[in-house]
């Protein structure tokens, strides 16, 4: 998304998304929130809706978004520009571990926004930019992928599936910005 996205625009988009969730979520005042998702919310509803709302709030046409597909082990970006709003959809086997989430890079912080079906997770988590990139690349490239998954998403893979694979489950991911 070439137009820089601000924290205020992202909060507005999150709140518009929360109104559409079933059950409806409570608005947040800032990205520094401890608000939890509802276990009934799927990441596959929450994250695309949030991306749509960010496009609406910023006036950026959804049709102008660019999506890049990365296979497991592919060279991933080493950073995202300040003001970047990105949707990342990870898929593999077992599919119960698949996840769809959004990030906003704002200054030295990456804000990860998500919901996780059957789990109450923080709607917004913040990471130092370098820490986020390290965890994302570790998850993507099978470097303690289970630890990276748990730290990023607040859910241990072993709580989602019994005996998760030692090698990463990830086969591909789609990065939309």
C-alpha positions as CSV (number, residue, x, y, z in Angstrom):
1,X,0.0,0.0,0.0
2,X,2.0,3.0,-1.2
3,X,0.2,5.6,0.9
4,X,1.5,5.7,4.4
5,X,-1.0,4.5,7.0
6,X,-1.1,6.2,10.4
7,X,-1.9,4.7,13.8
8,X,-5.1,6.8,14.0
9,X,-6.3,5.5,10.6
10,X,-5.5,2.0,11.8
11,X,-7.4,2.4,15.0
12,X,-10.4,3.8,13.0
13,X,-10.2,0.8,10.7
14,X,-9.9,-1.7,13.6
15,X,-13.0,-0.1,15.2
16,X,-15.0,-0.4,11.9
17,X,-13.9,-4.0,11.7
18,X,-14.9,-4.7,15.3
19,X,-18.5,-3.5,14.5
20,X,-18.8,-6.1,11.8
21,X,-17.5,-9.1,13.9
22,X,-20.0,-11.5,15.3
23,X,-20.3,-11.0,18.2
24,X,-19.5,-7.4,17.9
25,X,-16.3,-6.2,19.5
26,X,-15.7,-3.2,21.7
27,X,-13.9,-0.2,20.2
28,X,-10.2,0.4,21.1
29,X,-8.8,3.8,21.9
30,X,-5.3,3.2,20.6
31,X,-3.0,0.5,19.3
32,X,-1.6,0.2,22.8
33,X,-4.5,-1.9,24.0
34,X,-4.9,-5.1,25.9
35,X,-8.3,-5.8,24.2
36,X,-8.9,-9.5,23.4
37,X,-10.5,-11.0,20.4
38,X,-13.6,-13.2,20.7
39,X,-12.9,-16.9,20.2
40,X,-15.7,-17.0,17.7
41,X,-13.8,-14.7,15.3
42,X,-11.9,-16.3,12.5
43,X,-8.6,-14.7,11.3
44,X,-10.0,-15.3,7.8
45,X,-12.8,-12.9,8.5
46,X,-11.1,-10.4,10.8
47,X,-7.9,-9.7,8.8
48,X,-9.3,-9.3,5.3
49,X,-12.1,-7.0,6.7
50,X,-9.4,-4.9,8.5
51,X,-7.5,-4.6,5.2
52,X,-10.7,-3.5,3.5
53,X,-11.4,-0.9,6.2
54,X,-7.8,0.4,6.0
55,X,-8.3,0.9,2.3
56,X,-11.6,2.7,2.9
57,X,-10.2,4.9,5.6
58,X,-7.1,5.9,3.6
59,X,-8.9,6.2,0.3
60,X,-6.6,3.6,-1.3
61,X,-8.4,1.4,-3.9
62,X,-8.4,-2.2,-2.9
63,X,-7.8,-3.1,-6.6
64,X,-4.4,-1.4,-6.4
65,X,-3.1,-3.7,-3.6
66,X,-0.1,-5.9,-4.6
67,X,0.1,-9.5,-3.4
68,X,3.4,-11.5,-3.5
69,X,3.4,-15.2,-2.9
70,X,6.4,-16.7,-1.1
71,X,7.1,-20.4,-1.0
72,X,8.4,-21.9,2.3
73,X,12.1,-20.9,2.6
74,X,11.9,-18.1,0.0
75,X,13.8,-14.9,0.6
76,X,11.4,-12.6,2.5
77,X,11.7,-8.8,2.9
78,X,14.1,-7.8,5.6
79,X,11.9,-4.8,6.5
80,X,8.8,-2.9,5.7
81,X,8.8,0.8,5.2
82,X,7.5,3.1,8.0
83,X,3.7,3.6,7.4
84,X,3.3,0.2,5.7
85,X,0.1,-1.7,6.3
86,X,0.4,-5.3,5.3
87,X,-1.8,-8.4,5.3
88,X,0.0,-11.8,5.6
89,X,-1.8,-15.1,5.0
90,X,0.2,-18.2,5.9
91,X,-0.9,-21.7,4.7
92,X,0.3,-25.2,5.1
93,X,-0.5,-28.6,6.5
94,X,-2.0,-29.1,9.0
95,X,-4.4,-26.4,7.9
96,X,-5.6,-25.7,11.5
97,X,-2.3,-23.8,11.9
98,X,-3.0,-21.5,8.9
99,X,-3.2,-17.9,10.0
100,X,-4.1,-14.5,8.5
101,X,-3.0,-11.3,10.2
102,X,-2.1,-7.7,9.5
103,X,0.8,-5.5,10.5
104,X,1.3,-1.7,10.7
105,X,4.9,-0.4,10.8
106,X,4.9,2.8,12.8
107,X,8.3,4.3,13.7
108,X,10.3,1.6,15.4
109,X,7.2,-0.5,16.2
110,X,5.4,-3.2,14.3
111,X,1.8,-3.6,15.4
112,X,0.4,-7.1,14.7
113,X,-3.4,-7.3,14.5
114,X,-5.3,-10.6,14.6
115,X,-8.1,-12.8,15.7
116,X,-7.6,-16.6,16.2
117,X,-10.6,-19.0,15.9
118,X,-11.3,-20.8,19.2
119,X,-8.8,-18.6,21.2
120,X,-9.0,-15.2,22.8
121,X,-5.8,-13.3,21.8
122,X,-4.8,-9.7,22.0
123,X,-6.3,-7.9,19.0
124,X,-3.1,-5.8,18.8
125,X,0.4,-6.8,19.8
126,X,3.4,-4.6,19.4
127,X,6.9,-5.7,18.6
128,X,10.2,-3.9,17.9
129,X,10.5,-3.9,14.1
130,X,13.6,-6.1,14.2
131,X,12.0,-8.5,16.6
132,X,8.9,-8.9,14.4
133,X,11.0,-9.5,11.2
134,X,13.2,-12.0,13.1
135,X,10.2,-13.9,14.4
136,X,8.4,-13.8,11.0
137,X,11.5,-15.1,9.2
138,X,12.1,-17.8,11.8
139,X,8.5,-18.9,11.4
140,X,8.8,-18.9,7.7
141,X,12.2,-20.6,7.5
142,X,11.8,-23.3,10.2
143,X,14.1,-21.7,12.8
144,X,12.3,-22.6,16.0
145,X,9.1,-22.1,14.1
146,X,6.9,-23.2,17.0
147,X,8.4,-20.7,19.4
148,X,8.1,-17.9,16.8
149,X,4.5,-18.9,16.1
150,X,3.6,-18.8,19.8
151,X,5.3,-15.4,20.4
152,X,3.8,-13.8,17.3
153,X,0.2,-15.1,17.7
154,X,-0.1,-15.9,21.4
155,X,-1.1,-19.5,20.7
156,X,1.2,-22.4,20.9
157,X,1.0,-24.7,17.8
158,X,0.7,-27.7,20.2
159,X,-2.5,-26.2,21.6
160,X,-4.0,-26.0,18.1
161,X,-3.0,-29.5,16.8
162,X,-1.7,-32.5,18.7
163,X,1.9,-33.3,17.8
164,X,2.6,-30.4,15.4
165,X,5.3,-31.3,12.8
166,X,8.9,-30.7,13.8
167,X,9.5,-29.1,10.4
168,X,7.4,-26.1,9.7
169,X,3.8,-26.7,8.5
170,X,4.2,-23.6,6.3
171,X,4.1,-24.2,2.5
172,X,3.4,-20.7,1.3
173,X,2.3,-17.3,2.3
174,X,0.7,-14.3,0.6
175,X,1.9,-10.8,1.5
176,X,-0.5,-8.0,0.4
177,X,0.3,-4.4,0.7
